[in-house]
Amino acid sequence: MRILVLGAGGIGGYFGGRLIQAGADVSFAVRPRRMAQLMAQGLVVQSPHGDFQLAPTTFRCVDSSTVRGTWDLIVLAPKAYDLDSALDAISPAVGSGTAIVPLLNGLRHIDALQARFGAAHVAGGTCGIPATLRPDGTVVQLGPLHRIVFGALPGTSASAAALLAALRDAFARTPVEAILEPDMVRALWEKFVGLTTLAAMTCLMRGSVGDILATDEGEALFAETMAACVATATAAGQAPREAALLPFRKMMAARGSNVTASMLRDLEAGHATEGAHIVGDMLARARSFGIDPGPLRLAWCHLQAADHRRRREADGG
């Protein structure tokens, strides 16, 4: 099975690297600067599960702007605001039997992928890993969690589903916790609910979970935000399983915790965020079902205002 991973940063580099360690045939589609790093030093990963470095001879790189040929399976992990360019990049790589596993947050990208390539090619996927890419090209796993979940969606072809089973088998030869999920739509909603709550609250309050819980109203506002997201998922016919929500509930009840959403880190660095894909989309879905969105309204207003200011100042305004 030939695998193409779009990007070799914290997510693509880590999970792709683990697959290469297991003997998988992996190629990375990357921009020229990242390609130069990989060709010069290989793929360098620092991880609580063991550091490793893979020589350039163990994988291939292709320019993401000039992809040629087709692959059996494509792992897609761009930021949501780069989705359109990512779809353009992988388009030449999608053959008649290709399966696409997107690792983006939220749900909006599923519709975009299915519209572009057809539902038969598109699976669902999520991952949990605190990781970053340092300027020198090193992928750094910041904590022990390294979980990837993927599975067929309604309309995914039988041949694509078989490739997902092969991907699970490949991950079984790595330390990664990999799950082939039989109810992938619900799993996507569960991640959407938890992440939206964390992102909305930490961005709105510009603080960590511990900072928010140290206030008089923080615990109640966390609960209100989570309740609005759960009600929205339930109205969509995808009531979250409590076992899936429990880790998020524990995370957001940990007093003194320094945990924030990566969206807050992007926001405070003055970068574009995935706010529209996560908070804005959950707000729109809540309203479509007549659900009180609670603090989601303020969080989305805050993110929009910050983005407007960022673009205005970039234009010299």
Kinemage of the C-alpha trace (Angstrom):
@kinemage 1
@onewidth
@group {chain A} dominant
@subgroup {mainchain}
@vectorlist {calphas} color= white
{ca met a 1} P 0.000 0.000 0.000
{ca arg a 2} L 1.432 3.329 -1.104
{ca ile a 3} L 0.663 6.152 1.358
{ca leu a 4} L 0.906 9.890 0.681
{ca val a 5} L 0.975 12.198 3.706
{ca leu a 6} L 0.242 15.839 2.953
{ca gly a 7} L 2.640 17.719 5.204
{ca ala a 8} L 5.459 16.602 7.479
{ca gly a 9} L 4.863 18.797 10.500
{ca gly a 10} L 3.723 17.858 13.974
{ca ile a 11} L 0.911 15.595 12.838
{ca gly a 12} L 1.928 14.384 9.385
{ca gly a 13} L 5.581 14.067 10.301
{ca tyr a 14} L 4.902 12.143 13.487
{ca phe a 15} L 2.310 9.649 12.237
{ca gly a 16} L 4.028 9.289 8.858
{ca gly a 17} L 7.328 8.695 10.611
{ca arg a 18} L 5.876 5.967 12.775
{ca leu a 19} L 4.483 4.245 9.683
{ca ile a 20} L 7.897 4.402 8.000
{ca gln a 21} L 9.426 2.815 11.102
{ca ala a 22} L 6.931 -0.031 10.645
{ca gly a 23} L 8.076 -0.565 7.063
{ca ala a 24} L 5.244 1.247 5.280
{ca asp a 25} L 5.755 2.846 1.866
{ca val a 26} L 5.256 6.521 2.736
{ca ser a 27} L 5.757 9.677 0.685
{ca phe a 28} L 5.394 13.230 1.994
{ca ala a 29} L 3.920 16.047 -0.063
{ca val a 30} L 5.581 19.198 1.285
{ca arg a 31} L 6.554 22.731 0.362
{ca pro a 32} L 10.086 23.380 -0.961
{ca arg a 33} L 11.517 24.653 2.347
{ca arg a 34} L 10.361 21.578 4.240
{ca met a 35} L 11.584 19.323 1.444
{ca ala a 36} L 15.052 20.858 1.727
{ca gln a 37} L 15.101 20.129 5.473
{ca leu a 38} L 14.000 16.522 4.979
{ca met a 39} L 16.514 15.895 2.238
{ca ala a 40} L 19.327 17.400 4.308
{ca gln a 41} L 18.729 15.782 7.696
{ca gly a 42} L 15.947 13.251 7.227
{ca leu a 43} L 12.892 13.161 9.461
{ca val a 44} L 13.869 13.963 13.053
{ca val a 45} L 11.360 13.225 15.827
{ca gln a 46} L 11.655 13.805 19.565
{ca ser a 47} L 9.078 11.775 21.480
{ca pro a 48} L 8.394 10.504 25.005
{ca his a 49} L 8.066 7.116 23.310
{ca gly a 50} L 11.605 7.280 21.959
{ca asp a 51} L 13.432 9.749 19.722
{ca phe a 52} L 14.209 8.656 16.189
{ca gln a 53} L 15.681 9.930 12.951
{ca leu a 54} L 14.812 8.501 9.541
{ca ala a 55} L 17.237 8.850 6.672
{ca pro a 56} L 15.965 10.430 3.426
{ca thr a 57} L 16.468 7.060 1.729
{ca thr a 58} L 13.606 5.579 3.801
{ca phe a 59} L 10.894 7.808 2.315
{ca arg a 60} L 10.107 10.004 -0.661
{ca cys a 61} L 9.181 13.684 -0.870
{ca val a 62} L 7.168 15.367 -3.579
{ca asp a 63} L 6.512 19.065 -4.101
{ca ser a 64} L 2.979 19.706 -2.865
{ca ser a 65} L 2.405 22.081 -5.774
{ca thr a 66} L 3.366 19.542 -8.428
{ca val a 67} L 2.125 16.136 -7.236
{ca arg a 68} L 2.282 13.452 -9.933
{ca gly a 69} L 0.946 9.890 -9.998
{ca thr a 70} L -1.634 8.271 -7.734
{ca trp a 71} L -1.501 6.724 -4.266
{ca asp a 72} L -3.550 4.052 -2.538
{ca leu a 73} L -4.182 6.088 0.597
{ca ile a 74} L -3.782 9.799 1.352
{ca val a 75} L -3.492 11.168 4.894
{ca leu a 76} L -4.574 14.802 4.905
{ca ala a 77} L -3.667 17.039 7.862
{ca pro a 78} L -3.585 20.745 6.922
{ca lys a 79} L -5.035 23.581 8.940
{ca ala a 80} L -8.678 24.125 8.036
{ca tyr a 81} L -7.948 27.494 6.436
{ca asp a 82} L -5.556 25.741 4.030
{ca leu a 83} L -8.118 23.124 2.983
{ca asp a 84} L -8.771 24.495 -0.518
{ca ser a 85} L -5.090 24.507 -1.438
{ca ala a 86} L -4.692 21.055 0.123
{ca leu a 87} L -7.477 19.675 -2.077
{ca asp a 88} L -5.805 21.165 -5.138
{ca ala a 89} L -2.481 19.609 -4.084
{ca ile a 90} L -3.806 16.064 -3.668
{ca ser a 91} L -6.150 16.096 -6.653
{ca pro a 92} L -3.617 14.545 -9.085
{ca ala a 93} L -2.852 11.832 -6.506
{ca val a 94} L -6.424 10.551 -6.265
{ca gly a 95} L -6.925 7.476 -8.439
{ca ser a 96} L -9.994 5.324 -8.942
{ca gly a 97} L -9.342 3.319 -5.768
{ca thr a 98} L -7.717 5.932 -3.522
{ca ala a 99} L -8.891 6.326 0.072
{ca ile a 100} L -8.535 9.748 1.743
{ca val a 101} L -8.178 9.995 5.531
{ca pro a 102} L -8.495 13.630 6.687
{ca leu a 103} L -7.245 14.464 10.177
{ca leu a 104} L -8.781 17.928 10.346
{ca asn a 105} L -10.924 19.077 13.248
{ca gly a 106} L -14.645 19.660 12.922
{ca leu a 107} L -16.985 18.514 10.153
{ca arg a 108} L -17.022 21.073 7.351
{ca his a 109} L -14.104 19.502 5.508
{ca ile a 110} L -16.007 16.240 4.989
{ca asp a 111} L -18.552 17.943 2.737
{ca ala a 112} L -15.751 19.663 0.803
{ca leu a 113} L -13.861 16.409 0.267
{ca gln a 114} L -16.943 14.490 -0.806
{ca ala a 115} L -17.970 17.233 -3.209
{ca arg a 116} L -14.504 17.305 -4.776
{ca phe a 117} L -13.647 13.590 -4.938
{ca gly a 118} L -16.875 11.678 -4.298
{ca ala a 119} L -18.050 10.028 -1.090
{ca ala a 120} L -16.591 6.653 -2.108
{ca his a 121} L -13.049 7.972 -1.604
{ca val a 122} L -13.592 9.786 1.697
{ca ala a 123} L -13.158 8.315 5.181
{ca gly a 124} L -13.254 10.067 8.532
{ca gly a 125} L -10.338 10.595 10.874
{ca thr a 126} L -9.261 12.369 14.038
{ca cys a 127} L -6.066 12.384 16.052
{ca gly a 128} L -4.902 13.398 19.469
{ca ile a 129} L -1.272 14.400 19.815
{ca pro a 130} L 0.400 17.456 21.359
{ca ala a 131} L 3.119 18.092 18.805
{ca thr a 132} L 4.877 20.929 17.054
{ca leu a 133} L 7.448 21.529 14.330
{ca arg a 134} L 10.515 23.499 15.408
{ca pro a 135} L 12.131 25.973 12.999
{ca asp a 136} L 15.060 23.582 12.519
{ca gly a 137} L 12.664 20.930 11.164
{ca thr a 138} L 12.470 18.710 14.245
{ca val a 139} L 9.060 17.236 15.055
{ca val a 140} L 8.563 17.434 18.829
{ca gln a 141} L 5.904 15.413 20.629
{ca leu a 142} L 5.077 17.485 23.709
{ca gly a 143} L 3.253 14.792 25.685
{ca pro a 144} L 2.702 11.043 25.670
{ca leu a 145} L -0.685 11.024 23.921
{ca his a 146} L -0.480 9.761 20.333
{ca arg a 147} L -3.868 8.471 19.259
{ca ile a 148} L -5.307 8.241 15.761
{ca val a 149} L -8.876 7.191 14.960
{ca phe a 150} L -10.228 6.541 11.476
{ca gly a 151} L -13.126 4.735 9.857
{ca ala a 152} L -15.546 4.532 6.980
{ca leu a 153} L -18.319 7.078 6.540
{ca pro a 154} L -21.702 6.565 4.885
{ca gly a 155} L -20.783 6.245 1.191
{ca thr a 156} L -17.164 5.138 1.709
{ca ser a 157} L -16.477 2.327 -0.746
{ca ala a 158} L -15.687 -1.229 0.318
{ca ser a 159} L -12.270 -0.972 -1.343
{ca ala a 160} L -11.466 2.201 0.607
{ca ala a 161} L -12.625 0.523 3.820
{ca ala a 162} L -10.222 -2.345 3.112
{ca leu a 163} L -7.376 0.158 2.862
{ca leu a 164} L -8.343 1.531 6.276
{ca ala a 165} L -8.016 -1.954 7.730
{ca ala a 166} L -4.555 -2.205 6.167
{ca leu a 167} L -3.659 1.158 7.714
{ca arg a 168} L -4.733 -0.102 11.134
{ca asp a 169} L -2.558 -3.175 10.658
{ca ala a 170} L 0.403 -0.949 9.761
{ca phe a 171} L -0.070 1.150 12.889
{ca ala a 172} L -0.276 -2.053 14.955
{ca arg a 173} L 3.477 -2.389 14.355
{ca thr a 174} L 4.090 1.018 15.978
{ca pro a 175} L 3.620 2.383 19.527
{ca val a 176} L 0.751 4.593 18.282
{ca glu a 177} L -2.745 3.911 19.620
{ca ala a 178} L -4.675 3.414 16.375
{ca ile a 179} L -8.401 2.654 16.317
{ca leu a 180} L -10.512 1.577 13.350
{ca glu a 181} L -13.795 3.150 14.453
{ca pro a 182} L -17.083 1.531 13.335
{ca asp a 183} L -19.161 4.657 14.136
{ca met a 184} L -16.950 7.320 12.626
{ca val a 185} L -19.602 10.028 12.221
{ca arg a 186} L -20.337 9.919 15.944
{ca ala a 187} L -16.612 9.922 16.723
{ca leu a 188} L -16.169 13.064 14.621
{ca trp a 189} L -18.996 14.771 16.500
{ca glu a 190} L -17.539 13.738 19.864
{ca lys a 191} L -14.188 15.333 19.031
{ca phe a 192} L -16.027 18.371 17.603
{ca val a 193} L -17.960 18.848 20.864
{ca gly a 194} L -14.927 18.575 23.132
{ca leu a 195} L -12.585 20.656 21.012
{ca thr a 196} L -15.139 23.408 20.392
{ca thr a 197} L -15.743 23.760 24.112
{ca leu a 198} L -12.025 23.995 24.890
{ca ala a 199} L -11.253 26.339 21.987
{ca ala a 200} L -14.226 28.621 22.579
{ca met a 201} L -13.494 29.048 26.273
{ca thr a 202} L -9.702 29.399 26.207
{ca cys a 203} L -9.833 31.808 23.253
{ca leu a 204} L -12.678 33.873 24.679
{ca met a 205} L -11.001 34.169 28.063
{ca arg a 206} L -7.433 34.331 26.686
{ca gly a 207} L -6.319 31.924 29.369
{ca ser a 208} L -5.656 28.308 30.286
{ca val a 209} L -8.160 25.909 31.804
{ca gly a 210} L -6.643 26.648 35.208
{ca asp a 211} L -6.887 30.408 34.693
{ca ile a 212} L -10.570 30.110 33.791
{ca leu a 213} L -11.424 27.787 36.679
{ca ala a 214} L -9.797 30.230 39.090
{ca thr a 215} L -12.603 32.710 38.373
{ca asp a 216} L -16.068 32.879 39.927
{ca glu a 217} L -17.914 31.950 36.730
{ca gly a 218} L -15.412 29.822 34.835
{ca glu a 219} L -16.710 26.392 35.837
{ca ala a 220} L -20.301 27.341 35.010
{ca leu a 221} L -19.329 28.839 31.652
{ca phe a 222} L -17.399 25.696 30.717
{ca ala a 223} L -20.512 23.657 31.567
{ca glu a 224} L -22.809 25.938 29.553
{ca thr a 225} L -20.558 25.771 26.505
{ca met a 226} L -20.265 21.992 26.671
{ca ala a 227} L -24.031 21.643 27.138
{ca ala a 228} L -24.730 23.727 24.021
{ca cys a 229} L -22.324 21.621 21.966
{ca val a 230} L -23.743 18.331 23.276
{ca ala a 231} L -27.299 19.495 22.557
{ca thr a 232} L -26.273 20.392 19.007
{ca ala a 233} L -24.696 16.997 18.381
{ca thr a 234} L -27.769 15.275 19.842
{ca ala a 235} L -30.095 17.293 17.620
{ca ala a 236} L -27.994 16.194 14.643
{ca gly a 237} L -28.660 12.567 15.603
{ca gln a 238} L -25.172 12.004 16.982
{ca ala a 239} L -25.554 12.122 20.754
{ca pro a 240} L -22.017 11.851 22.153
{ca arg a 241} L -21.112 8.797 24.199
{ca glu a 242} L -20.261 9.763 27.754
{ca ala a 243} L -17.122 7.630 27.647
{ca ala a 244} L -15.858 9.805 24.779
{ca leu a 245} L -16.697 13.054 26.580
{ca leu a 246} L -15.224 12.035 29.928
{ca pro a 247} L -11.581 12.862 29.011
{ca phe a 248} L -12.678 16.327 27.868
{ca arg a 249} L -14.717 16.852 31.036
{ca lys a 250} L -11.738 15.865 33.189
{ca met a 251} L -9.421 18.130 31.194
{ca met a 252} L -11.740 21.088 31.643
{ca ala a 253} L -12.203 20.453 35.364
{ca ala a 254} L -8.481 20.326 36.191
{ca arg a 255} L -7.808 23.287 38.454
{ca gly a 256} L -4.326 24.714 37.997
{ca ser a 257} L -4.034 23.194 34.513
{ca asn a 258} L -2.007 25.042 31.888
{ca val a 259} L -3.918 23.382 29.021
{ca thr a 260} L -5.153 25.626 26.216
{ca ala a 261} L -6.476 24.953 22.752
{ca ser a 262} L -3.897 25.302 19.968
{ca met a 263} L -6.310 27.868 18.530
{ca leu a 264} L -5.431 30.193 21.401
{ca arg a 265} L -1.730 29.821 20.637
{ca asp a 266} L -2.415 30.802 17.017
{ca leu a 267} L -4.603 33.690 18.147
{ca glu a 268} L -2.018 35.113 20.532
{ca ala a 269} L 0.728 34.746 17.932
{ca gly a 270} L -1.290 36.872 15.506
{ca his a 271} L -1.849 34.007 13.080
{ca ala a 272} L -4.972 32.889 11.248
{ca thr a 273} L -7.079 30.445 13.274
{ca glu a 274} L -9.504 27.611 12.617
{ca gly a 275} L -12.229 29.562 14.403
{ca ala a 276} L -14.680 29.487 11.504
{ca his a 277} L -14.245 25.747 11.042
{ca ile a 278} L -14.725 24.972 14.741
{ca val a 279} L -16.470 27.629 16.862
{ca gly a 280} L -18.281 29.430 14.051
{ca asp a 281} L -19.548 26.192 12.526
{ca met a 282} L -20.792 24.805 15.857
{ca leu a 283} L -22.596 28.106 16.493
{ca ala a 284} L -24.271 27.949 13.075
{ca arg a 285} L -25.357 24.348 13.636
{ca ala a 286} L -26.745 25.171 17.091
{ca arg a 287} L -28.804 27.988 15.656
{ca ser a 288} L -30.088 25.787 12.811
{ca phe a 289} L -31.569 23.466 15.452
{ca gly a 290} L -32.967 26.307 17.563
{ca ile a 291} L -30.505 25.615 20.404
{ca asp a 292} L -29.305 28.364 22.730
{ca pro a 293} L -25.572 28.556 21.873
{ca gly a 294} L -24.624 30.104 25.204
{ca pro a 295} L -21.029 31.435 25.317
{ca leu a 296} L -20.369 30.287 21.735
{ca arg a 297} L -21.787 33.624 20.540
{ca leu a 298} L -19.240 35.644 22.472
{ca ala a 299} L -16.391 33.319 21.568
{ca trp a 300} L -17.106 33.562 17.842
{ca cys a 301} L -17.478 37.357 18.048
{ca his a 302} L -14.119 37.523 19.844
{ca leu a 303} L -12.400 35.372 17.213
{ca gln a 304} L -13.913 37.344 14.324
{ca ala a 305} L -12.927 40.675 15.848
{ca ala a 306} L -9.365 39.482 16.428
{ca asp a 307} L -9.116 38.216 12.868
{ca his a 308} L -10.493 41.482 11.489
{ca arg a 309} L -7.929 43.421 13.507
{ca arg a 310} L -5.109 41.104 12.337
{ca arg a 311} L -5.994 41.617 8.658
{ca arg a 312} L -6.564 45.356 9.101
{ca glu a 313} L -3.199 45.873 10.751
{ca ala a 314} L -1.489 43.723 8.119
{ca asp a 315} L -2.942 46.064 5.505
{ca gly a 316} L -1.583 49.064 7.376
{ca gly a 317} L -4.947 50.135 8.723
